[in-house]
Amino acid sequence: MNKNLLTILFIAISNLLFSQKPWKGNNSFLEHFAKEDTNYSMPHNFAAMGDLLFNNFEYDVSAEFYEQANSLSSRQLINHSLCYYENHDFTNAITLFEKALEDSSNSTNSNVSLFLKYHYAVSLKNIHEFEKSKELFQEFYKLDSNDSYINLQLASIDSLMKWDSISFVEKIIPF
């Protein structure tokens, strides 16, 4: 009886040790999974590469690719302007926001137009173009006078205009 038990135990252990493991060698269970696509393709133009980088939050590099592109769609023009906006390069962002606002496909969609005008107004505020920025924010105020953020923007512009030290320094410099 002891001998039979040892024989069975020996066979069971040898099967465990020497049988093929599913994680080694030929793995038939992998057939049930979809094969990974290894045919990655690079974008064919600078604008498409700019889109990929923009979607990956690489705004500095994305702006460079958009600059090198021959032509940009209306969405890519908006992305290009947002690259500069996100990097606090408001002077470049303003010129691109102006182009995007002039684009007919953006002007027909009111939501896109409002989005562009808002970011354009913030950019103007950041380069001390307070009058133009205030005019744009007053348009937003007419749409929704209860929006606390628009009220805050208008109040901050009024405060910045009142305490604008740059214009004060410019008046003193000639003396």
C-alpha positions as CSV (number, residue, x, y, z in Angstrom):
1,M,0.0,0.0,0.0
2,N,2.8,2.3,0.8
3,K,4.5,1.4,-2.5
4,N,1.3,2.2,-4.5
5,L,1.0,5.6,-2.8
6,L,4.6,6.5,-3.5
7,T,4.1,5.5,-7.2
8,I,1.0,7.7,-7.6
9,L,2.7,10.5,-5.8
10,F,5.8,10.2,-8.0
11,I,3.7,10.3,-11.2
12,A,1.7,13.3,-10.0
13,I,4.9,15.3,-9.2
14,S,6.6,14.4,-12.4
15,N,3.5,15.5,-14.4
16,L,3.6,18.8,-12.6
17,L,7.3,19.3,-13.1
18,F,7.7,18.1,-16.7
19,S,4.4,19.0,-18.3
20,Q,4.2,22.1,-20.5
21,K,3.3,25.2,-18.7
22,P,0.8,27.6,-20.3
23,W,3.1,30.5,-19.8
24,K,6.1,28.9,-21.5
25,G,6.7,27.6,-25.0
26,N,3.8,27.2,-27.4
27,N,0.8,29.1,-25.8
28,S,-2.4,28.0,-27.4
29,F,-4.4,30.2,-25.0
30,L,-3.0,33.3,-26.7
31,E,-5.1,32.5,-29.8
32,H,-8.1,33.9,-28.0
33,F,-6.7,37.4,-27.8
34,A,-6.6,39.8,-30.7
35,K,-3.2,40.2,-32.2
36,E,-1.5,43.5,-31.5
37,D,-1.3,45.8,-34.4
38,T,2.4,46.5,-34.9
39,N,2.0,48.5,-38.1
40,Y,2.3,52.0,-36.6
41,S,2.4,54.7,-39.2
42,M,3.9,58.1,-38.9
43,P,1.8,61.1,-39.9
44,H,2.4,62.1,-43.4
45,N,2.5,65.9,-42.9
46,F,3.4,68.4,-40.3
47,A,-0.2,69.3,-39.4
48,A,-1.1,65.7,-38.6
49,M,2.0,65.4,-36.4
50,G,1.0,68.7,-34.7
51,D,-2.4,67.1,-34.0
52,L,-0.8,64.1,-32.4
53,L,1.4,66.2,-30.2
54,F,-1.4,68.6,-29.3
55,N,-3.5,65.6,-28.2
56,N,-0.6,64.5,-26.0
57,F,-0.4,68.0,-24.4
58,E,3.0,68.7,-26.0
59,Y,2.1,72.3,-26.9
60,D,5.6,73.7,-27.5
61,V,6.5,71.0,-30.1
62,S,3.0,70.9,-31.5
63,A,3.2,74.7,-32.3
64,E,6.4,74.2,-34.2
65,F,4.9,71.5,-36.4
66,Y,1.8,73.6,-37.0
67,E,4.1,76.5,-38.0
68,Q,5.8,74.3,-40.6
69,A,2.5,73.0,-42.1
70,N,1.5,74.2,-45.5
71,S,-2.2,74.6,-44.6
72,L,-4.3,74.1,-41.5
73,S,-7.9,73.1,-41.2
74,S,-10.1,75.3,-39.0
75,R,-9.7,72.8,-36.1
76,Q,-5.9,72.8,-36.5
77,L,-5.9,76.6,-36.5
78,I,-7.7,76.6,-33.2
79,N,-5.3,74.0,-31.8
80,H,-2.4,76.1,-33.0
81,S,-3.7,79.1,-31.2
82,L,-4.4,77.1,-28.1
83,C,-0.8,75.9,-28.1
84,Y,0.5,79.4,-27.7
85,Y,-2.3,80.2,-25.2
86,E,-1.4,77.3,-23.0
87,N,2.3,78.3,-23.1
88,H,1.4,81.9,-22.1
89,D,2.6,83.2,-25.4
90,F,-0.3,85.5,-25.8
91,T,1.0,87.7,-28.6
92,N,1.3,84.8,-30.9
93,A,-2.0,83.4,-29.7
94,I,-3.8,86.7,-30.4
95,T,-2.8,86.7,-34.1
96,L,-4.0,83.1,-34.5
97,F,-7.2,83.7,-32.6
98,E,-7.9,86.5,-35.0
99,K,-7.4,84.3,-38.0
100,A,-9.6,81.6,-36.4
101,L,-12.3,84.1,-35.8
102,E,-12.2,85.3,-39.4
103,D,-12.5,81.7,-40.7
104,S,-16.0,81.3,-42.0
105,S,-16.4,77.7,-40.7
106,N,-15.7,79.0,-37.1
107,S,-18.0,82.0,-37.4
108,T,-21.0,80.0,-38.4
109,N,-20.8,77.8,-35.2
110,S,-21.8,80.1,-32.3
111,N,-20.2,77.8,-29.6
112,V,-16.9,77.8,-31.3
113,S,-17.1,81.5,-31.9
114,L,-17.8,82.1,-28.2
115,F,-15.0,79.8,-27.2
116,L,-12.5,81.7,-29.5
117,K,-13.7,85.1,-28.4
118,Y,-13.3,84.2,-24.7
119,H,-9.7,83.0,-25.1
120,Y,-9.0,86.0,-27.4
121,A,-10.3,88.3,-24.6
122,V,-8.1,86.6,-22.0
123,S,-5.1,86.9,-24.2
124,L,-5.7,90.6,-24.8
125,K,-6.0,91.1,-21.1
126,N,-2.7,89.4,-20.5
127,I,-0.8,91.7,-22.9
128,H,-2.4,94.8,-21.3
129,E,-4.9,95.5,-24.1
130,F,-7.5,96.2,-21.5
131,E,-10.0,98.3,-23.6
132,K,-10.4,95.6,-26.3
133,S,-10.6,92.9,-23.7
134,K,-13.2,94.7,-21.7
135,E,-15.4,95.2,-24.8
136,L,-15.3,91.5,-25.5
137,F,-16.1,90.6,-21.9
138,Q,-19.0,93.0,-21.9
139,E,-20.4,91.1,-24.9
140,F,-20.3,88.0,-22.7
141,Y,-21.8,89.9,-19.8
142,K,-24.8,90.8,-22.1
143,L,-25.3,87.1,-22.8
144,D,-25.2,86.1,-19.1
145,S,-24.9,88.8,-16.5
146,N,-25.1,86.3,-13.6
147,D,-21.9,84.5,-14.6
148,S,-19.6,85.2,-11.7
149,Y,-16.5,84.4,-13.8
150,I,-17.3,87.0,-16.4
151,N,-18.0,89.5,-13.6
152,L,-14.7,88.6,-12.1
153,Q,-12.9,89.2,-15.4
154,L,-14.6,92.6,-15.8
155,A,-13.7,93.6,-12.2
156,S,-10.1,92.5,-12.7
157,I,-9.8,94.5,-15.9
158,D,-11.2,97.6,-14.1
159,S,-8.7,97.1,-11.3
160,L,-5.8,96.5,-13.7
161,M,-6.7,99.7,-15.6
162,K,-6.8,101.6,-12.4
163,W,-3.5,100.3,-11.1
164,D,-1.6,99.9,-14.3
165,S,1.9,100.7,-13.2
166,I,3.3,100.4,-16.7
167,S,1.6,103.5,-18.0
168,F,2.6,105.3,-14.8
169,V,6.3,104.4,-15.4
170,E,6.1,105.5,-19.0
171,K,4.9,108.9,-17.9
172,I,7.8,109.3,-15.4
173,I,10.5,108.1,-17.8
174,P,10.8,111.3,-19.8
175,F,11.6,113.3,-16.7
